[in-house]
């Protein structure tokens, strides 16, 4: 499983590098045309909107057999080709059993992120893509089921069932983002982003702690994640 995931990540990286390698030629052609026509002295404030779909999660689940499914829609506004306010709405779920201890965990819920990216290449508007850094604030409200082998009662003997359903929880976290977006055909783009996630809060009960948080991943203090988006620039 880890080997297949590693190959998948390597393939995404290779595709991105091949597309990005075409940027200097296209960029020079665009710059030559703009030089001939005269480069605008000021970049317009509003540069349009883009909508994207995250595809690495579905591929990992349906092709590579991961117990976790995750995908999201991204809406991003371009201001002066520099500031990129972003809204992401996603859905995550898992139905997993640990083979070592027979613990079962199940949950499914939407999640939301809001934040902004900053285009490092904003002074080069002729490029058919950008390199961006950004931040996100994210949250998810969800219910989960957890169960496992019966627990032995050390005081009175016998066993106690360990099964809880519909436990309510919520979580919030922040993400630091580094990403690349590249034009592949006309208004269609693709890109990847590396995310470093830091958990702010997560709800738990005395009986069970969430194992997986939709949108964040496995419940821990920090996490890394690689997202891969297919995007379309809306006409304006």
C-alpha positions as CSV (number, residue, x, y, z in Angstrom):
1,X,0.0,0.0,0.0
2,X,2.8,2.5,0.9
3,X,4.7,1.5,-2.2
4,X,1.7,2.2,-4.5
5,X,1.0,5.5,-2.7
6,X,4.6,6.5,-3.2
7,X,4.4,5.7,-6.9
8,X,1.2,7.7,-7.2
9,X,2.8,10.8,-5.6
10,X,5.8,10.4,-7.8
11,X,3.6,10.2,-10.9
12,X,1.8,13.4,-9.9
13,X,5.1,15.2,-9.3
14,X,6.4,14.0,-12.7
15,X,3.3,15.3,-14.5
16,X,3.6,18.7,-12.8
17,X,7.3,19.0,-13.6
18,X,6.6,18.2,-17.3
19,X,3.9,20.8,-17.5
20,X,6.0,23.4,-15.7
21,X,8.9,22.7,-18.0
22,X,6.8,24.2,-20.8
23,X,6.4,27.5,-19.0
24,X,9.6,29.3,-20.1
25,X,8.8,28.8,-23.8
26,X,5.2,29.9,-23.4
27,X,6.1,32.7,-21.1
28,X,8.6,34.1,-23.6
29,X,6.1,34.0,-26.4
30,X,3.6,35.8,-24.3
31,X,6.1,38.4,-23.2
32,X,7.2,39.0,-26.8
33,X,3.6,39.7,-27.8
34,X,3.1,42.0,-24.9
35,X,6.3,43.9,-25.5
36,X,5.2,44.5,-29.1
37,X,1.8,45.7,-28.1
38,X,3.0,47.6,-25.0
39,X,2.8,46.2,-21.4
40,X,0.0,47.7,-19.3
41,X,1.4,49.9,-16.5
42,X,-1.2,48.7,-14.0
43,X,-2.6,45.2,-13.4
44,X,-6.5,45.3,-13.2
45,X,-7.7,44.6,-9.6
46,X,-10.1,41.8,-10.5
47,X,-8.5,38.9,-12.5
48,X,-11.4,36.4,-12.4
49,X,-12.4,33.3,-10.5
50,X,-11.3,29.7,-10.7
51,X,-13.1,26.5,-9.6
52,X,-11.2,23.3,-8.8
53,X,-11.7,19.7,-7.9
54,X,-9.3,17.7,-5.7
55,X,-8.7,14.3,-7.3
56,X,-5.9,12.7,-5.3
57,X,-8.3,11.6,-2.6
58,X,-10.7,9.7,-4.8
59,X,-7.8,8.0,-6.7
60,X,-6.2,6.9,-3.4
61,X,-9.5,5.4,-2.2
62,X,-10.9,3.8,-5.4
63,X,-7.6,2.9,-7.1
64,X,-5.1,2.3,-4.3
65,X,-7.6,0.9,-1.8
66,X,-7.2,3.4,1.0
67,X,-9.8,3.2,3.9
68,X,-10.1,6.9,3.8
69,X,-12.0,8.9,1.1
70,X,-11.6,12.6,0.8
71,X,-12.3,15.2,-1.9
72,X,-13.2,18.9,-2.1
73,X,-14.2,21.7,-4.3
74,X,-12.1,24.9,-4.4
75,X,-13.3,28.4,-5.3
76,X,-10.5,30.9,-5.7
77,X,-10.6,34.6,-6.6
78,X,-7.6,36.4,-8.3
79,X,-7.0,40.0,-7.2
80,X,-4.2,41.8,-9.1
81,X,-2.7,38.4,-10.0
82,X,-1.2,38.6,-6.5
83,X,-3.8,37.9,-3.8
84,X,-5.9,34.7,-4.1
85,X,-8.7,34.5,-1.5
86,X,-9.8,30.9,-1.4
87,X,-12.8,28.9,-0.1
88,X,-12.6,25.0,0.0
89,X,-15.6,22.8,0.8
90,X,-14.9,19.1,1.1
91,X,-16.2,15.7,2.3
92,X,-14.3,13.1,4.1
93,X,-15.2,9.6,5.4
94,X,-13.7,6.4,6.6
95,X,-15.0,2.9,7.6
96,X,-11.9,1.2,9.0
97,X,-11.0,-1.7,11.2
98,X,-7.6,-2.1,12.8
99,X,-6.4,-5.6,12.1
100,X,-4.1,-5.6,15.3
101,X,-6.8,-4.9,17.9
102,X,-10.1,-5.2,16.0
103,X,-11.0,-1.6,16.8
104,X,-13.6,-0.2,14.3
105,X,-14.1,3.4,13.5
106,X,-16.6,5.0,11.1
107,X,-17.4,8.6,10.3
108,X,-18.4,10.9,7.3
109,X,-18.9,14.6,7.2
110,X,-18.2,17.8,5.3
111,X,-15.5,20.3,6.2
112,X,-14.7,23.9,5.3
113,X,-11.6,25.9,4.8
114,X,-11.1,29.6,4.2
115,X,-7.9,31.5,3.6
116,X,-5.7,33.2,1.1
117,X,-2.7,32.4,-1.2
118,X,0.0,34.8,-2.3
119,X,1.3,34.5,-5.9
120,X,5.1,34.7,-5.6
121,X,5.3,35.3,-9.4
122,X,2.8,38.2,-9.4
123,X,5.3,40.5,-11.1
124,X,5.3,38.1,-14.1
125,X,1.7,38.1,-15.3
126,X,2.7,36.6,-18.6
127,X,3.5,33.2,-17.0
128,X,0.8,30.5,-17.6
129,X,0.7,29.6,-13.9
130,X,2.0,30.6,-10.5
131,X,3.8,29.5,-7.4
132,X,1.9,30.4,-4.3
133,X,2.1,30.3,-0.5
134,X,-0.8,30.7,1.8
135,X,-2.8,30.0,5.0
136,X,-6.1,28.3,5.7
137,X,-8.4,28.1,8.7
138,X,-10.5,24.9,8.7
139,X,-13.3,23.3,10.7
140,X,-15.4,20.2,10.6
141,X,-18.4,19.1,12.7
142,X,-19.0,15.4,12.6
143,X,-20.4,12.3,14.3
144,X,-18.5,9.0,14.6
145,X,-19.0,5.4,15.7
146,X,-16.3,3.4,17.5
147,X,-16.3,-0.1,18.7
148,X,-14.1,-3.1,19.6
149,X,-13.8,-6.2,21.6
150,X,-15.6,-6.3,24.9
151,X,-13.6,-4.9,27.9
152,X,-13.0,-7.0,31.0
153,X,-14.3,-5.5,34.3
154,X,-11.3,-5.7,36.7
155,X,-13.5,-5.1,39.8
156,X,-16.7,-7.2,39.4
157,X,-15.6,-9.6,36.7
158,X,-17.4,-10.3,33.4
159,X,-17.1,-8.1,30.4
160,X,-18.4,-4.7,29.3
161,X,-19.3,-3.9,25.6
162,X,-17.2,-1.3,23.9
163,X,-19.4,0.1,21.3
164,X,-20.5,3.7,20.9
165,X,-22.5,5.2,18.1
166,X,-23.3,8.8,17.0
167,X,-20.7,10.5,19.2
168,X,-20.7,14.2,18.3
169,X,-17.5,16.1,17.8
170,X,-16.0,19.1,16.1
171,X,-12.5,20.1,15.2
172,X,-10.6,23.1,13.9
173,X,-7.1,23.5,12.6
174,X,-4.9,25.8,10.5
175,X,-2.9,24.9,7.3
176,X,0.3,26.4,5.8
177,X,0.1,25.9,2.0
178,X,2.8,25.8,-0.8
179,X,1.4,25.1,-4.2
180,X,1.9,25.3,-8.0
181,X,-0.7,25.9,-10.6
182,X,0.0,25.4,-14.3
183,X,-2.2,25.9,-17.5
184,X,-2.7,22.7,-19.5
185,X,-5.2,23.9,-22.1
186,X,-6.9,27.3,-22.5
187,X,-8.8,27.9,-19.3
188,X,-8.0,24.5,-17.8
189,X,-5.3,24.2,-15.2
190,X,-3.9,21.6,-12.8
191,X,-1.8,21.9,-9.7
192,X,-0.6,20.4,-6.5
193,X,-0.2,21.8,-3.0
194,X,1.7,20.6,0.0
195,X,-0.1,21.3,3.3
196,X,1.2,21.4,6.8
197,X,-1.7,21.1,9.2
198,X,-1.7,22.1,12.9
199,X,-4.6,21.0,15.0
200,X,-6.2,23.7,17.2
201,X,-9.0,21.8,18.9
202,X,-10.9,18.5,18.7
203,X,-13.9,17.4,20.7
204,X,-13.7,14.0,22.6
205,X,-15.6,12.1,25.3
206,X,-14.4,10.1,28.2
207,X,-15.3,7.0,26.3
208,X,-13.6,7.5,22.9
209,X,-11.4,9.9,21.0
210,X,-11.8,10.5,17.3
211,X,-9.3,8.5,15.2
212,X,-10.0,10.4,12.0
213,X,-11.2,14.0,11.4
214,X,-12.8,14.8,8.0
215,X,-10.5,17.2,6.2
216,X,-7.7,16.9,8.7
217,X,-6.8,13.2,8.5
218,X,-5.7,10.9,11.3
219,X,-6.1,12.7,14.6
220,X,-2.8,14.0,15.8
221,X,-1.2,17.3,16.7
222,X,0.2,17.9,13.2
223,X,-0.1,16.3,9.7
224,X,1.2,16.7,6.2
225,X,-1.0,16.3,3.1
226,X,-0.6,16.5,-0.7
227,X,-3.5,17.8,-2.7
228,X,-3.9,17.6,-6.5
229,X,-6.5,19.8,-8.2
230,X,-7.9,20.1,-11.7
231,X,-9.1,23.7,-12.2
232,X,-11.0,25.8,-14.6
233,X,-10.8,29.6,-14.9
234,X,-14.3,31.0,-15.1
235,X,-14.9,33.6,-17.9
236,X,-15.2,37.2,-16.9
